[in-house]
């Protein structure tokens, strides 16, 4: 009896912890898109023509390689570290093919003061051999960050996508 109660309590704790851990991750947009500006503070982070150009590039990339890259722009990381948030989006939104785990999430949090703006490239396990974490970090530092510092947001994302 005691084991049954203990098992039930453990199960309830695990389910609750999982639900709490997933809170704050936005639902996958419907219809699905590859460029997702979910920012309320910076709704014009990218212009509509820039979004359309990136969307076309990412769609072509997916069609040619079967790998999928999704760009997600948010105001808040809901208490997650950037790598956790990007990884959760990749998992919950099912970026890439589930069997191949070949999705990439480019996470951008452009809001907040100095030190509060964040970014991260999350690579699915199926692509880690081709794009290890050190390579993703180098792409962030060479393509994304310098362009963002100069206010060239589209160029930073575009060059990051090209490098990936």
C-alpha positions as CSV (number, residue, x, y, z in Angstrom):
1,X,0.0,0.0,0.0
2,X,2.8,2.5,1.0
3,X,4.7,1.7,-2.2
4,X,1.5,2.4,-4.3
5,X,1.0,5.7,-2.6
6,X,4.6,6.7,-2.9
7,X,4.6,5.7,-6.6
8,X,1.4,7.8,-7.2
9,X,2.9,10.8,-5.5
10,X,6.1,10.5,-7.5
11,X,4.1,10.3,-10.7
12,X,2.1,13.4,-9.8
13,X,5.3,15.3,-9.0
14,X,6.8,14.3,-12.3
15,X,3.8,15.3,-14.3
16,X,3.5,18.6,-12.4
17,X,7.2,19.4,-12.9
18,X,6.9,18.7,-16.6
19,X,3.9,21.0,-16.9
20,X,5.6,23.8,-15.0
21,X,8.8,23.3,-17.1
22,X,6.9,23.7,-20.3
23,X,5.0,26.9,-19.2
24,X,6.1,30.0,-21.0
25,X,7.0,28.3,-24.2
26,X,4.7,29.7,-26.9
27,X,2.6,27.4,-29.0
28,X,3.6,26.6,-32.5
29,X,2.1,29.2,-34.9
30,X,-0.8,28.0,-37.1
31,X,-0.2,27.9,-39.9
32,X,3.4,27.0,-39.2
33,X,6.1,29.4,-40.4
34,X,9.9,29.3,-40.4
35,X,10.3,33.0,-39.3
36,X,8.3,33.8,-36.2
37,X,8.4,37.3,-34.7
38,X,6.5,36.8,-31.4
39,X,7.8,40.1,-29.9
40,X,5.3,42.6,-28.7
41,X,8.0,45.1,-27.9
42,X,9.6,44.9,-31.3
43,X,7.0,43.8,-33.8
44,X,9.0,45.4,-36.6
45,X,12.3,43.8,-35.7
46,X,12.2,42.6,-39.3
47,X,10.2,44.2,-42.1
48,X,7.6,42.2,-44.0
49,X,9.8,42.0,-47.1
50,X,12.7,40.8,-44.9
51,X,10.5,38.1,-43.3
52,X,9.3,37.0,-46.7
53,X,12.8,36.8,-48.1
54,X,14.0,34.7,-45.1
55,X,10.9,32.5,-45.2
56,X,11.6,31.8,-48.9
57,X,15.3,31.0,-48.2
58,X,14.4,28.7,-45.3
59,X,11.7,26.9,-47.3
60,X,14.1,26.3,-50.2
61,X,16.8,25.1,-47.7
62,X,14.3,22.6,-46.2
63,X,13.2,21.4,-49.6
64,X,16.8,20.9,-50.8
65,X,18.2,19.3,-47.6
66,X,15.2,18.0,-45.5
67,X,16.9,19.9,-42.6
68,X,14.7,22.7,-41.1
69,X,15.8,26.1,-39.6
70,X,13.3,28.1,-37.7
71,X,13.9,31.7,-36.5
72,X,12.1,32.7,-33.3
73,X,12.1,36.3,-31.9
74,X,10.7,36.7,-28.4
75,X,10.6,39.3,-25.6
76,X,10.9,36.9,-22.6
77,X,12.6,33.6,-22.0
78,X,10.1,32.7,-19.2
79,X,12.9,32.0,-16.7
80,X,14.8,29.6,-19.1
81,X,18.4,30.0,-20.2
82,X,18.6,30.7,-23.9
83,X,19.8,27.2,-24.8
84,X,16.9,25.7,-22.8
85,X,14.3,27.9,-24.4
86,X,15.6,27.3,-27.9
87,X,15.7,23.5,-27.3
88,X,12.2,23.4,-25.8
89,X,10.9,25.3,-28.9
90,X,12.6,22.8,-31.1
91,X,11.1,19.9,-29.2
92,X,7.6,21.3,-28.7
93,X,7.3,22.7,-32.2
94,X,8.9,19.6,-33.7
95,X,11.4,21.6,-35.8
96,X,12.9,19.2,-38.4
97,X,12.0,15.6,-38.9
98,X,11.4,13.8,-35.7
99,X,13.1,10.6,-36.9
100,X,16.1,12.5,-38.1
101,X,16.2,15.2,-35.3
102,X,17.5,17.6,-38.0
103,X,16.0,20.9,-36.9
104,X,17.8,24.1,-35.9
105,X,16.2,26.9,-33.9
106,X,17.7,30.4,-34.1
107,X,16.5,32.1,-30.9
108,X,16.6,35.9,-30.6
109,X,15.6,38.0,-27.6
110,X,16.3,41.5,-28.8
111,X,14.6,43.3,-25.9
112,X,15.9,44.6,-22.6
113,X,18.9,46.6,-21.6
114,X,22.6,45.7,-22.0
115,X,23.2,42.1,-20.9
116,X,19.5,41.2,-21.2
117,X,19.4,40.7,-24.9
118,X,20.0,37.0,-25.7
119,X,20.5,34.7,-28.7
120,X,21.2,31.0,-29.2
121,X,21.4,28.5,-32.0
122,X,20.0,25.2,-31.0
123,X,21.1,22.3,-33.2
124,X,19.1,19.0,-33.3
125,X,21.0,15.9,-32.4
126,X,20.9,14.6,-36.0
127,X,22.9,17.6,-37.1
128,X,25.4,17.9,-34.2
129,X,28.0,15.9,-36.2
130,X,27.9,18.5,-39.0
131,X,27.3,21.6,-36.8
132,X,28.8,21.0,-33.4
133,X,28.2,23.5,-30.6
134,X,31.5,25.2,-31.1
135,X,30.7,25.8,-34.8
136,X,27.2,27.2,-33.9
137,X,28.9,29.5,-31.3
138,X,31.4,30.7,-33.9
139,X,28.6,31.5,-36.3
140,X,26.8,33.5,-33.6
141,X,30.0,35.5,-32.9
142,X,31.0,36.1,-36.5
143,X,27.7,36.6,-38.2
144,X,24.9,37.4,-35.8
145,X,26.5,39.5,-33.0
146,X,28.5,42.0,-35.2
147,X,25.5,42.7,-37.4
148,X,23.1,43.1,-34.5
149,X,25.5,45.5,-32.8
150,X,25.4,47.7,-35.9
151,X,21.5,47.4,-36.0
152,X,21.6,45.2,-39.1
153,X,19.2,42.6,-37.8
154,X,18.1,41.1,-41.1
155,X,21.7,40.9,-42.4
156,X,22.8,39.1,-39.1
157,X,20.0,36.5,-39.4
158,X,20.5,36.1,-43.2
159,X,24.3,35.6,-42.8
160,X,23.7,33.2,-39.9
161,X,21.3,31.2,-42.1
162,X,23.9,31.1,-44.9
163,X,26.6,29.9,-42.6
164,X,24.4,27.2,-41.2
